[in-house]
Amino acid sequence: MRSRRQFDLLTLGKFAVVGFINTFVGYAVILSALWSGCGDIVSNMIGYATGLFVSYALNSRWTFSTGRLARAAAGWRYLLVFAIAYAANLMVVIIAGAWGVTHSAWAHLAGLGVYSILFYLGSANFVFARRL
């Protein structure tokens, strides 16, 4: 399915604002979990799970302005895109750990960048895309 949504700077800007809010909340949770001794993987999972609901609510209602029925239909696609982007993020954190970089805020920040790019592309072109 191709999207009819053109590259839209306003949509990208809104996504960035939602991403900043989501990143702030999720990253704060990751750092709190790391500080409390949860470890890299568990901390990462807790942080991303926390931000998932906030992100979906804001993106579906504000960024991509979908109606209630469209939000319900997009839920499964959203989870699929999240799973792919999150797996890529986790891979970055795991690779950093294999290189000896553990309990590092920088490793999580690098994973966050990969996640954000993949998640925007998936959201704009698959989850909330206006269908032909």
C-alpha positions as CSV (number, residue, x, y, z in Angstrom):
1,M,0.0,0.0,0.0
2,R,1.3,3.4,-1.0
3,S,0.6,6.4,1.1
4,R,-1.0,9.5,-0.4
5,R,0.6,11.6,2.3
6,Q,3.3,13.9,0.8
7,F,6.4,14.7,2.7
8,D,5.0,17.3,5.1
9,L,7.2,19.5,7.2
10,L,4.3,20.3,9.6
11,T,3.7,16.6,10.2
12,L,7.4,16.0,10.7
13,G,7.5,18.9,13.1
14,K,4.6,17.6,15.1
15,F,6.2,14.1,15.1
16,A,9.4,15.7,16.4
17,V,7.5,17.4,19.3
18,V,5.8,14.2,20.2
19,G,9.1,12.4,19.9
20,F,10.7,14.9,22.2
21,I,8.0,14.4,24.9
22,N,8.1,10.7,24.4
23,T,11.9,10.6,24.5
24,F,12.1,12.8,27.6
25,V,9.6,10.5,29.5
26,G,11.1,7.2,28.2
27,Y,14.7,8.2,28.6
28,A,14.0,9.5,32.2
29,V,12.5,6.1,33.0
30,I,15.5,4.3,31.4
31,L,17.9,6.3,33.5
32,S,15.8,5.8,36.6
33,A,15.7,2.1,36.0
34,L,19.5,2.0,35.3
35,W,20.1,3.9,38.5
36,S,17.9,1.5,40.5
37,G,20.0,-1.4,39.2
38,C,17.6,-3.0,36.6
39,G,20.4,-3.4,33.9
40,D,20.5,-2.3,30.3
41,I,17.9,-4.5,28.7
42,V,15.2,-4.4,31.4
43,S,15.7,-0.6,31.8
44,N,15.4,-0.1,28.0
45,M,12.2,-2.2,27.9
46,I,10.6,-0.4,30.8
47,G,11.4,3.0,29.3
48,Y,10.1,2.2,25.8
49,A,6.9,0.5,27.2
50,T,6.2,3.6,29.2
51,G,6.5,5.9,26.2
52,L,4.5,3.7,23.9
53,F,1.1,4.7,25.1
54,V,1.9,8.4,25.3
55,S,3.4,8.4,21.8
56,Y,0.4,6.5,20.2
57,A,-2.2,8.9,21.8
58,L,-0.3,12.0,20.7
59,N,0.6,10.8,17.3
60,S,-2.8,9.5,16.4
61,R,-4.7,12.5,17.7
62,W,-2.4,15.4,16.9
63,T,0.5,14.5,14.6
64,F,-1.5,12.5,12.0
65,S,-5.0,13.7,13.1
66,T,-6.8,10.4,12.6
67,G,-10.4,9.8,13.6
68,R,-11.5,7.4,16.3
69,L,-12.1,4.5,13.9
70,A,-8.8,5.1,12.1
71,R,-7.0,5.0,15.4
72,A,-8.5,1.7,16.3
73,A,-7.5,0.2,12.9
74,A,-4.0,1.7,13.2
75,G,-3.3,0.1,16.5
76,W,-2.0,-3.2,15.2
77,R,0.1,-1.5,12.5
78,Y,1.5,0.9,15.2
79,L,2.5,-2.1,17.4
80,L,4.2,-3.8,14.4
81,V,6.2,-0.6,13.5
82,F,7.0,-0.2,17.2
83,A,8.3,-3.8,17.4
84,I,10.5,-3.3,14.3
85,A,11.9,0.0,15.5
86,Y,12.4,-1.2,19.0
87,A,14.2,-4.3,17.8
88,A,16.6,-2.1,15.9
89,N,17.1,0.0,19.0
90,L,17.7,-3.0,21.2
91,M,20.2,-4.3,18.7
92,V,22.2,-1.1,19.0
93,V,22.2,-1.4,22.8
94,I,23.2,-5.1,22.6
95,I,26.0,-4.4,20.1
96,A,27.3,-1.6,22.4
97,G,27.3,-4.1,25.3
98,A,29.2,-6.6,23.2
99,W,31.8,-3.9,22.6
100,G,32.1,-3.4,26.4
101,V,29.8,-0.3,26.6
102,T,27.4,-1.2,29.3
103,H,25.2,0.9,31.6
104,S,25.9,3.7,29.2
105,A,23.4,6.6,28.6
106,W,25.2,7.1,25.2
107,A,24.4,3.6,24.0
108,H,20.8,4.1,24.8
109,L,20.8,7.5,23.0
110,A,22.3,5.9,19.9
111,G,19.6,3.3,19.9
112,L,17.0,6.0,20.4
113,G,18.2,7.7,17.2
114,V,17.8,4.6,15.1
115,Y,14.4,3.9,16.7
116,S,13.2,7.5,16.0
117,I,14.1,7.4,12.3
118,L,12.5,4.0,11.7
119,F,9.4,4.8,13.8
120,Y,8.7,8.1,11.9
121,L,9.1,6.4,8.5
122,G,6.8,3.5,9.5
123,S,4.2,5.8,11.1
124,A,4.0,8.2,8.2
125,N,4.1,5.6,5.5
126,F,2.3,2.7,7.0
127,V,0.5,3.2,10.3
128,F,-1.2,6.6,9.7
129,A,-0.9,6.7,5.9
130,R,-3.9,7.9,4.0
131,R,-4.7,4.9,1.7
132,L,-5.2,5.2,-2.0
